[in-house]
Amino acid sequence: MLVVDDESDLELLIKQKFRRQIREGLYQFVFAPNGLEAFRLLQEIPDIDLVLSDINMPLMDGLTLLSKVSELSPLIKVIMVSAYGDMDNIRTAMNRGAFDFVCKPVNFEDLELTVQKTLVHVQQLRDTLQAIKENNILRMYVDENVLSFMNRREFESSLMANETVDASVVFMDICGFTAITENADPDTVVRLINKYFDVMVKEIIGQGGHVDKFMGDAVMAVFRGEYHADHAIEAALAVRSHIETIQEELFDHSTYMPRVAIGINSGEMISGNIGSASLRRLDYTVIGDTVNVAQRFQSVAKPGQIVIGQSVYEQVKESFNCQPIGEVNLKNKTNPLMIYEVLE
């Protein structure tokens, strides 16, 4: 707390009346004889939460200081402590942002209650700002669908609940990137992968999908709603087009032109929180055979290919130019599956 008053005896009174709080480390006080010195201290000491200020002081009066404090930080609260307790001064102080007004001679019991109330308010403001900051950081790591789910009233009671949904899932892998990671420095690897992911995520979100997870140099995305297969393919085509325009000069002066191998599948899948609630580690994701097959399609896709199965082909064959690749044997599948390549 910063105490601003040109009466030197007030500093001694403050130290006496709040000696227990000072001794226990609850309060720390700094003192200034006028508003000008007080404003300098506020700029030098970022931890000040509360200002107790007189009105009538040399060099800079308390009301002028009050205006400057409001401009400096909305978190710093000011209690005016003055013998000028007329309504005009009180109204002027409150209009300039004073949190409260205490009249001289000071009733220190009342002052202590006022200080406690003000510090509680300041802490609530700091907690709110911290929550906003943490929420903004959380949004960088967690998909919007997860945040929407977390805001539901039944969130806590339905942590392990799940539902069956009809959706399209897309796996996009950056081809040849593993070789770069074996030779490039970590900064180069992270810069490149984030650059490619940025392109991919923008197109996924642009088509109404959401990123389920990042897996090394691959992305898993899910599309729901009407025409979800169409939106998934539109996103895949846009990603392929944009990625293939990028050309990188690597650490060894060679040229790397990234390409993506993409697998898409549609159908029923289970959506929900997968993991351990007791250990507080969950992923809000989709699982099931449809998802597994989409990943298998990506694994057989060549660089630059978008591979879909028979069910997706039947949904989109009139909207997109596709050509058959042939039957392939996929892991954990008894019978071979017919796959197609989306051209445009």
N, C-alpha and C positions, 0 to 999 in steps of 0.2 A: 504494500500500500504506500502511496505517496501522499504525504501531508504537506499542504502548501499554505503557509501563514507567515506573516511578517512579525508576529508576536513570538519572541523566542521562548517564553515560558510554556507555550503550548506543547513544544517538543518534550519537555520534561514531564508534563502532565500525561501525555500519551504514553510515554515509556513506563510511568508509574501505574496507570490504570490498566494497561494491557501487559503488565510484566509477566503474568502467568502464561499467556498465549505466546509471548515472545520467547520465554524460557523453554516452552514445549515445542517451539518451532512451528506453531500454527500460523502466526503472523510475522511478517517482516516489514519494517517501516523504513522509508527513506524520507528526507525532509528537504523542503525548498522554501526560501524566504519570499519568493515572488513567482508570478506566472511565467516569466521568461525563463528562469532557472528550472522551473518545473517542466516546461515544455522540452527543454534540453535533456533533462533526465528521462522523460518519457521516450525520447528518441534513442537514448543510449541503453535503456533497460527494458527489454521486450517483455519481461515477466510481470510487469505491474498490472494488477487486475482492477484496482480501485484507487480513486483519487478523492481525498478529503480537502476541499479548497475553501479558503476565505474569499470574500468578494473584494474588499477594499485593500489593495496592495500596490506597492510601487512598481514601476517598469511595465508590468502587465497585470491588469486586474483579473479577478476570478471569472467573471462572465466572459471576457475575451479568451481566457484559457479554456473555458468550457467549450466554446465554439471550435477551438483548434483541436481539442481532444476528440470531439465528435468526428472531425475530418481525419484524424490520425488513425483511429481504430474504433469501430462500433462495439468491440468487446470490452473496452475500458469504461467502467461506469464511474460517474462523478457524484459525490454527495457534497452539496454546498453547506459549509459551516460558517454562519455569519451572524453578526449582531443586527444586520439589516434584514429584519424579518417581516417587513411590510409586504403586502400582497403584490405590489408591482415587481419587487425584486424576486419574489418567489415565482411569479408567473414568467418573468423573463428567463430565470434559470431553468424552469421546466420546459419552456419553449425551445431553449437552446440545447436541450438534451440531458439535463440533470436527472439523475435517478431518484434523488430525494433531497430534502432540505432540512437541516438541523440548525436551530437558533442558539446563539450565545446569550448568556453563559451556558456552557455545554452541560447537559445532563448525561453523564457518561454511561449510565445504565441504558438510557434510550439510544445513545450513540452505538453502544455495543450491539444492541438488537438490530439497529439499522444496518450496521456493518455486516452482521451475520446474514440478514435477509438479502443484502446486495450481493454478497459473495456466493450465496446459493444460486442466485439468478445468473451470475457470471458463469458459474460452473455448468449450469443447465445450457447456457449458450454454447460453451466450449464443447460439451457433450454432443449437442445437436450438430455443430459444425464437423466434429470428428465423425459422427455417424454419416453425414453427407459425404465426407471425404472417403470413408471406407466403402460406402455404397457405390460411389463413382469408380473406385478401384475395383470393387467386386464386378461391376458391369464390364470391365475389361477382361475378366477371367471367366465369367459365367454368362451363358446365353440368356437372352431376354425371356424365353419361355420358362426357364428355370426360375428367374426372378418373379415372374407372374405367378408361378405355382407357389413360391414361398410366401406371397402376399395373401394367399387364400386363408380363410379362417380355419379351415380344417387341415392346414399344413402339418402341424405337429402330430395330429392323430392319424395322418395318412402317409407318413414317411415311407412305409414299405408297401403302400398300395400300388396297383398297376392297372393298366387297361389295354385292351386289344384295339389297335388302330389300323386303318388302311392308309398306307403311305408309300412314298418312294424314298429309297436310300441310295446315296451316291458315295463312292469312294474315288478320290482323286489322288494319284501318286505322281510325284515329280521324278521323272526317269533320269537315271544317271547321277543323281545327287549324292548318293552314298560315296561314290569315288571322290567327290570334292571334299567331303568331310574327312576323308583319310589323309588329305594332304594340306588343306587350307587351315589357317589359324582360326580359333573359335570366333573371333569378331567377324571375320568374313563369312563363316558358315551361318551365323545368326542373322547377319544383315541380309544375305541372299534369301534364306528361307522365309524371313519375315516379309521381304519384298514380294515373293511369290504368293505367300499366304494372303497378303493384303489384296492382291488381284483376285484370288479365288474367293475370299470371303465377301468382297463387294458384289461379285456376280451372284453368289449364293443368296445373299440377303436381298439383292435386287429382284430376285425371282420368288421372294417370299419364303425361302428355306431358312433353316437355322443350322449353325455349325454344331454338330454333336461333340466332336473332339478332334484334336490334332494328334496324329500318331507318327512321330518322327518326321518324315518328309511327305506325309500323306494327310488328307483331310477327309473326315466322314461328315456328311451332311444329310439332313432329313427334310423332306417336303411333304406337307399335308394339305388337306383341303381339296377343292375342286381342281381337276386337271393337274394333279400333283406330278404325274409322270411327265407331262408336257413341260412344266416349270423346271423339273430336274434336268431334262435334256437341254432346254434353253440355257440354263446356267452352265451346263457342261460345255456346250458349243461356244459360249462367250468366254469361258475360262481358257479353253484350248486356243481360241483365236488370239486372245490378249497375251497369253503366256508365250506363244510362238513368235511374237514380235519383239520379245526381250532378247538382247544379246549382251553377254557379260564377258569382260576381259578378266581372266583369272590371274592368280598370283604368279603362275609360270608363263604368263603372256599368251597362253592359249585362249581360245574362244569357246564359250559354253553357251549354247542355245537351248534353254530348258524346253522340255516337252512333257506332256502329261498323259498318263494311261488311266482311263476312267471306266469304272464299272457301275452300272445302274440296274436296280431291280425294284419291283413294286409288288405290293401285296400286304397281307396281314403281318403285323409284328407286335410284340409286347412293349409297351412304353411305361416307364416308371423309374423309381429310384433303385439302383442296383448297388449293393455293397453291404456295409455293416453299420447299422444305426447305433449299436452299442459303442463302437469305436469312432463314431461321428465321421465316417468317411463314405460318402455316397456319390454315385454318378447318376444323373438324370439322363437316361439314354433309351435306346431301343435295342431289343435283342430278338432272336428267332431265326428260323431257316431263311426267310427272305433277306435278312441282313447278311447272313453267312454267304449266301449265293452271290449277293452283290459284291462282296469282297473277293470271292473266287473269280467273278467276271473281270474285276480290275486286275487280278493277278495274271490272267491270260491275255489281257489287252496289250497290244504293242504300243510303243511310243506314238502319241498322236491319235490313238484309237479311242472311240467311245463304244463300249460293248454293252449290249442289252440282251435280255432273254426273250423267249417266245411270248410270254404274257405281256411284257412291255411293248414288244413289237406289235401285237394285235391292237393295243390301245392307241399307238401313235403312228401306225404305218401310213395313214392318210395325211398326216401333218408334217412328217419328216421323211427325208430321203434316206432309206436304209438299204443295206445289202447284206445277204446272208454270208456268214463266214463258214458255217458248218457245225457239225456236232463235236462237242468236246467232253472229255471225261474230267469231272471235277472231284476234288477231295471230298470223301464222305457221301458221295452220290452214287447210287447203284447203277443208274442208267445214264447214258450220255445226254447232254442237253444241247439243244440248238441255240446258237447265238448269232447275233446280227451286229453289224457296225453301223452307227449313225454317221452319215456323211455330212448332211446339212439339214 
